[in-house]
Amino acid sequence: MGNIQTKQPKLKIRKGDLVQIIAGNSKGIQGKVLEVSVKSSRVIVEGANIVSKHTKPNATNPNGGIIKKEASIHISNVAYVDPKSGKPTRIGRKLNSDNKLVRIAKKSGEEIK
């Protein structure tokens, strides 16, 4: 009974996408996705969900102190920003003319590069 694997979800948001936070303390902020964690279904968005991290002195930060940095947000709390309208939209997947699966914005139907 060992080695049970859980199926990881197919995430529709990728690194580099422009997203808007739709819930939580940073609601309404738009930013670029810096990192996606598939295992925990969380993303780190540039300039959103800023937390204060207390650090000890080390090689990179010789004085230590309090550093402001972005914390992760659950993927359900972010929405992709439609390149056409600039508003949040859901993402779908469709076969294009070359028989490749591509992401599309549900509101405009436009293909996401």
Buried (B, 14 or more C-beta within 10 A) or exposed (E): EEEEEEEEEEBBBEEEBBBBBEEEEBEEBBBBBBEBEEEEBBBBBBEBBEEEEEEEEEEEEEEEEEEEEBEBBEBEBBBBBBBEEEEBBEBEEEEEEEEEEBBBBEBEEBEBE
